[in-house]
Structures are given as C-alpha cells and as structure tokens.
Amino acid sequence: MKENFQYTGPAALTEHLKTLADESYRDFQYKLIPGAENIIGVRVPKLRALAKQIAKSDWQAFLNDAQDASLEEIILPGLVIGYVKMMPDEALERIAAFVPKISNWEICDICCSSFKTAAKDKEKLFAFLQPYLKSEREFDLRFAVIMLMDYFITEEYIDRVLKICDEIRHDGYYVKMAVAWALSVCFVKFQDKTMHFLKQNSLDDWTYNKALQKIIESYRVDDRMKAVIRGMKRR
C-alpha cells in the first residue's frame, strides 16, 4: 500500500483503491455477497489500513465527500468513523448517517465491529439502537442485532439481549442469521442463561435450529455440550 495516503478527493481515492485490487478476491466477493455491485476487490485488511490513514488526515472532508460508487467506497466511511477519535455523541451522529447505506451483510458486519468509539457510552448506544430494532428494513435490523452481539453480550446486558432476540419478528434471511449468530455467542459467554432461554422461547423453528447449529460449530463449546444441543433440535 502507498505509504501515508493523504485524502485529496473522491477521484484520487477511487484510483488508489484500484491499485489495491485483487482480481481473484473480487470474483470471490461477487459469489459471496448476493446482489453486490461494483466491487473493486480490495481485501479487508488493506481497507482497514487505508481507513486508518484517512482517519489521520482530512477525515471530515472524506466523510462529507463519501461516494457510493463501489462496495469499498461504501465500507470505507464506516471504518473511518470507527477509527477517528471523536466523542460518542458525534460517533452516533455519523453512524446514523451511515446506516442507510448498509445493503449487504459484509458492509454491516465489517463496520459494526469497528464502531468501538460509540460503544464507550453503552447506555447511549443501547438507546440509539432501539429504533433500528423496530425497523422493517432488513439491514437496519441486522445492524442493530450485530451491534448487540459485538458490544452488549455482557453481564449487565445479557438478559436484555436474550429478550430482544426473542421478540424480533422479521422474515429476512440476514436478520434471522444475525439473531442465530448472536445467540450462539450468548451461549459461549453465558451458557446457563442461554440454555434456559433455548428451552423456553418464541423463536421461529428456522432461527432456533440455526442458533443450535452455530453453537455446535463453535470451537468454544465442548463435545459433551454439543451432543446435548444436537438433541434439542426441533423437527
């Protein structure tokens, strides 16, 4: 990667991204992300490195200029928001402007894992997520569930996270997968509470069984417990 990249405008950024492209990775991404368009083919570690460089330069201009011309140009602002040292309130404002651009699971998951600045004030972040948990838009909901998974599976919030997962009603595949994934992480971190939840919940059969599958696939769950989980599958 070009050392000390300095943001000078959208056109220069696009050209720089092309120099980082990997054609085989681009082809792989098209297969991995249904419906994705205009993928340049920049691997995530390179995107993160570039975002960190932008965060140290004129990041305000970059966010104001942000283009949606490619998958990478959508992801980069989310990463920059995560890497810039700003107050949680400003981070939440920036995230709110970014969320409508989330149109696939990769944009969602990569950027959510970077929003650590906003998570410094968990109470405000938890309140911020509530409207998204009521949204009918598939990727608004996935965003909220992945944020819960990344930052709120803690002693203080685990009961609320389980309750929220139980109350989500959405037919979107990427919402159901997010809930299943979050529940598998809940199980790893809070096995007793999550086992109790799994024995009595309102989940649809698909999401419930997918959560069990994700638990079984976890290397952090021992073979004895995996056998128990297999026996809990709904037929």
C-alpha positions as a Python dict, from the first residue, in 0.01 Angstrom:
ca = {
    (1, 'M'): (0, 0, 0),
    (2, 'K'): (109, 354, -72),
    (3, 'E'): (265, 496, 243),
    (4, 'N'): (97, 785, 425),
    (5, 'F'): (-201, 812, 193),
    (6, 'Q'): (-349, 1160, 208),
    (7, 'Y'): (-709, 1208, 107),
    (8, 'T'): (-737, 1469, -172),
    (9, 'G'): (-1076, 1386, -322),
    (10, 'P'): (-1308, 1107, -441),
    (11, 'A'): (-1143, 1059, -782),
    (12, 'A'): (-797, 1012, -634),
    (13, 'L'): (-936, 771, -376),
    (14, 'T'): (-1103, 560, -644),
    (15, 'E'): (-781, 538, -840),
    (16, 'H'): (-590, 443, -526),
    (17, 'L'): (-838, 167, -445),
    (18, 'K'): (-785, 23, -792),
    (19, 'T'): (-413, -8, -722),
    (20, 'L'): (-500, -224, -420),
    (21, 'A'): (-737, -453, -609),
    (22, 'D'): (-707, -830, -622),
    (23, 'E'): (-896, -973, -920),
    (24, 'S'): (-941, -1321, -773),
    (25, 'Y'): (-1071, -1172, -448),
    (26, 'R'): (-1314, -952, -642),
    (27, 'D'): (-1455, -1258, -820),
    (28, 'F'): (-1485, -1438, -486),
    (29, 'Q'): (-1671, -1142, -335),
    (30, 'Y'): (-1928, -1140, -614),
    (31, 'K'): (-2010, -1501, -530),
    (32, 'L'): (-2012, -1440, -155),
    (33, 'I'): (-2233, -1130, -145),
    (34, 'P'): (-2564, -1177, -330),
    (35, 'G'): (-2674, -868, -519),
    (36, 'A'): (-2349, -678, -463),
    (37, 'E'): (-2247, -445, -745),
    (38, 'N'): (-1930, -258, -840),
    (39, 'I'): (-1676, -447, -630),
    (40, 'I'): (-1318, -333, -684),
    (41, 'G'): (-1169, -629, -498),
    (42, 'V'): (-972, -478, -208),
    (43, 'R'): (-915, -718, 79),
    (44, 'V'): (-1043, -611, 420),
    (45, 'P'): (-702, -573, 591),
    (46, 'K'): (-599, -327, 318),
    (47, 'L'): (-928, -138, 356),
    (48, 'R'): (-871, -114, 730),
    (49, 'A'): (-516, 11, 682),
    (50, 'L'): (-636, 272, 434),
    (51, 'A'): (-918, 381, 668),
    (52, 'K'): (-665, 432, 949),
    (53, 'Q'): (-458, 654, 722),
    (54, 'I'): (-763, 859, 620),
    (55, 'A'): (-860, 891, 987),
    (56, 'K'): (-527, 1066, 1048),
    (57, 'S'): (-573, 1311, 759),
    (58, 'D'): (-870, 1522, 646),
    (59, 'W'): (-1133, 1272, 753),
    (60, 'Q'): (-1411, 1531, 775),
    (61, 'A'): (-1370, 1612, 406),
    (62, 'F'): (-1360, 1243, 325),
    (63, 'L'): (-1687, 1173, 509),
    (64, 'N'): (-1852, 1477, 351),
    (65, 'D'): (-1739, 1367, 4),
    (66, 'A'): (-1804, 993, 51),
    (67, 'Q'): (-1917, 823, -268),
    (68, 'D'): (-2120, 503, -314),
    (69, 'A'): (-1961, 409, -646),
    (70, 'S'): (-1821, 77, -521),
    (71, 'L'): (-1856, -162, -231),
    (72, 'E'): (-1523, -44, -94),
    (73, 'E'): (-1624, 322, -111),
    (74, 'I'): (-1931, 240, 97),
    (75, 'I'): (-1737, 41, 358),
    (76, 'L'): (-1454, 292, 400),
    (77, 'P'): (-1662, 567, 568),
    (78, 'G'): (-1788, 316, 824),
    (79, 'L'): (-1433, 213, 903),
    (80, 'V'): (-1316, 574, 924),
    (81, 'I'): (-1597, 660, 1166),
    (82, 'G'): (-1472, 377, 1383),
    (83, 'Y'): (-1107, 483, 1374),
    (84, 'V'): (-1138, 858, 1426),
    (85, 'K'): (-1104, 974, 1785),
    (86, 'M'): (-1433, 1151, 1843),
    (87, 'M'): (-1687, 1179, 2123),
    (88, 'P'): (-1952, 904, 2139),
    (89, 'D'): (-2230, 1153, 2056),
    (90, 'E'): (-2059, 1256, 1733),
    (91, 'A'): (-1987, 893, 1650),
    (92, 'L'): (-2358, 813, 1687),
    (93, 'E'): (-2450, 1100, 1455),
    (94, 'R'): (-2205, 974, 1197),
    (95, 'I'): (-2327, 616, 1233),
    (96, 'A'): (-2689, 727, 1194),
    (97, 'A'): (-2597, 887, 861),
    (98, 'F'): (-2411, 574, 756),
    (99, 'V'): (-2667, 303, 841),
    (100, 'P'): (-2896, 372, 538),
    (101, 'K'): (-2602, 277, 315),
    (102, 'I'): (-2589, -76, 459),
    (103, 'S'): (-2724, -301, 185),
    (104, 'N'): (-2549, -631, 248),
    (105, 'W'): (-2407, -838, 532),
    (106, 'E'): (-2044, -751, 462),
    (107, 'I'): (-2090, -375, 492),
    (108, 'C'): (-2287, -434, 810),
    (109, 'D'): (-2057, -677, 987),
    (110, 'I'): (-1722, -519, 897),
    (111, 'C'): (-1832, -171, 1003),
    (112, 'C'): (-2017, -273, 1320),
    (113, 'S'): (-1703, -436, 1455),
    (114, 'S'): (-1523, -103, 1409),
    (115, 'F'): (-1770, 120, 1596),
    (116, 'K'): (-1584, 93, 1926),
    (117, 'T'): (-1585, 467, 1992),
    (118, 'A'): (-1964, 474, 2007),
    (119, 'A'): (-1955, 175, 2243),
    (120, 'K'): (-1762, 374, 2502),
    (121, 'D'): (-2100, 503, 2623),
    (122, 'K'): (-2302, 182, 2627),
    (123, 'E'): (-2614, 339, 2773),
    (124, 'K'): (-2640, 592, 2489),
    (125, 'L'): (-2555, 329, 2228),
    (126, 'F'): (-2816, 88, 2361),
    (127, 'A'): (-3081, 362, 2344),
    (128, 'F'): (-2960, 458, 1995),
    (129, 'L'): (-3017, 101, 1870),
    (130, 'Q'): (-3379, 75, 1981),
    (131, 'P'): (-3543, 235, 1673),
    (132, 'Y'): (-3338, 11, 1445),
    (133, 'L'): (-3464, -294, 1634),
    (134, 'K'): (-3817, -192, 1538),
    (135, 'S'): (-3734, -120, 1174),
    (136, 'E'): (-3891, -319, 893),
    (137, 'R'): (-3576, -274, 681),
    (138, 'E'): (-3373, -594, 685),
    (139, 'F'): (-3031, -438, 719),
    (140, 'D'): (-3138, -184, 981),
    (141, 'L'): (-3235, -480, 1196),
    (142, 'R'): (-2923, -677, 1115),
    (143, 'F'): (-2714, -371, 1205),
    (144, 'A'): (-2883, -347, 1544),
    (145, 'V'): (-2850, -719, 1621),
    (146, 'I'): (-2483, -732, 1519),
    (147, 'M'): (-2415, -426, 1734),
    (148, 'L'): (-2579, -604, 2029),
    (149, 'M'): (-2365, -908, 1960),
    (150, 'D'): (-2043, -708, 1932),
    (151, 'Y'): (-2087, -485, 2237),
    (152, 'F'): (-2368, -598, 2468),
    (153, 'I'): (-2323, -966, 2547),
    (154, 'T'): (-2210, -873, 2896),
    (155, 'E'): (-2323, -941, 3250),
    (156, 'E'): (-2513, -612, 3255),
    (157, 'Y'): (-2697, -660, 2925),
    (158, 'I'): (-2728, -1036, 2861),
    (159, 'D'): (-3088, -1063, 2987),
    (160, 'R'): (-3196, -772, 2768),
    (161, 'V'): (-3015, -913, 2465),
    (162, 'L'): (-3188, -1250, 2502),
    (163, 'K'): (-3525, -1081, 2541),
    (164, 'I'): (-3468, -867, 2231),
    (165, 'C'): (-3368, -1171, 2025),
    (166, 'D'): (-3685, -1346, 2135),
    (167, 'E'): (-3905, -1053, 2032),
    (168, 'I'): (-3764, -989, 1684),
    (169, 'R'): (-4012, -1072, 1411),
    (170, 'H'): (-3874, -1039, 1060),
    (171, 'D'): (-3864, -1283, 769),
    (172, 'G'): (-3538, -1151, 626),
    (173, 'Y'): (-3267, -1416, 594),
    (174, 'Y'): (-2994, -1181, 715),
    (175, 'V'): (-3194, -1085, 1024),
    (176, 'K'): (-3256, -1448, 1117),
    (177, 'M'): (-2890, -1533, 1064),
    (178, 'A'): (-2783, -1239, 1281),
    (179, 'V'): (-3012, -1349, 1563),
    (180, 'A'): (-2885, -1707, 1541),
    (181, 'W'): (-2524, -1590, 1542),
    (182, 'A'): (-2583, -1357, 1837),
    (183, 'L'): (-2747, -1637, 2036),
    (184, 'S'): (-2451, -1867, 1971),
    (185, 'V'): (-2220, -1600, 2117),
    (186, 'C'): (-2457, -1560, 2413),
    (187, 'F'): (-2429, -1935, 2470),
    (188, 'V'): (-2049, -1927, 2467),
    (189, 'K'): (-2032, -1640, 2714),
    (190, 'F'): (-2338, -1713, 2930),
    (191, 'Q'): (-2412, -2081, 2887),
    (192, 'D'): (-2659, -2130, 3173),
    (193, 'K'): (-2872, -1824, 3093),
    (194, 'T'): (-2876, -1903, 2722),
    (195, 'M'): (-2956, -2270, 2777),
    (196, 'H'): (-3254, -2166, 2987),
    (197, 'F'): (-3359, -1933, 2705),
    (198, 'L'): (-3325, -2208, 2442),
    (199, 'K'): (-3556, -2430, 2642),
    (200, 'Q'): (-3829, -2167, 2652),
    (201, 'N'): (-3852, -1907, 2376),
    (202, 'S'): (-4066, -1770, 2095),
    (203, 'L'): (-3815, -1812, 1812),
    (204, 'D'): (-3936, -1950, 1481),
    (205, 'D'): (-3807, -2301, 1412),
    (206, 'W'): (-3557, -2193, 1144),
    (207, 'T'): (-3386, -1932, 1362),
    (208, 'Y'): (-3388, -2162, 1664),
    (209, 'N'): (-3231, -2452, 1474),
    (210, 'K'): (-2978, -2223, 1309),
    (211, 'A'): (-2875, -2095, 1654),
    (212, 'L'): (-2819, -2455, 1764),
    (213, 'Q'): (-2613, -2518, 1452),
    (214, 'K'): (-2395, -2213, 1520),
    (215, 'I'): (-2341, -2330, 1879),
    (216, 'I'): (-2239, -2676, 1757),
    (217, 'E'): (-1994, -2520, 1510),
    (218, 'S'): (-1824, -2318, 1784),
    (219, 'Y'): (-1480, -2442, 1890),
    (220, 'R'): (-1551, -2290, 2233),
    (221, 'V'): (-1826, -2544, 2310),
    (222, 'D'): (-1711, -2889, 2424),
    (223, 'D'): (-1821, -3216, 2262),
    (224, 'R'): (-2043, -3318, 2555),
    (225, 'M'): (-2243, -2998, 2533),
    (226, 'K'): (-2259, -3019, 2154),
    (227, 'A'): (-2426, -3360, 2191),
    (228, 'V'): (-2684, -3206, 2425),
    (229, 'I'): (-2751, -2923, 2179),
    (230, 'R'): (-2796, -3167, 1889),
    (231, 'G'): (-3070, -3337, 2087),
    (232, 'M'): (-3259, -3009, 2124),
    (233, 'K'): (-3324, -2961, 1752),
    (234, 'R'): (-3684, -2900, 1653),
    (235, 'R'): (-3813, -3149, 1398),
}
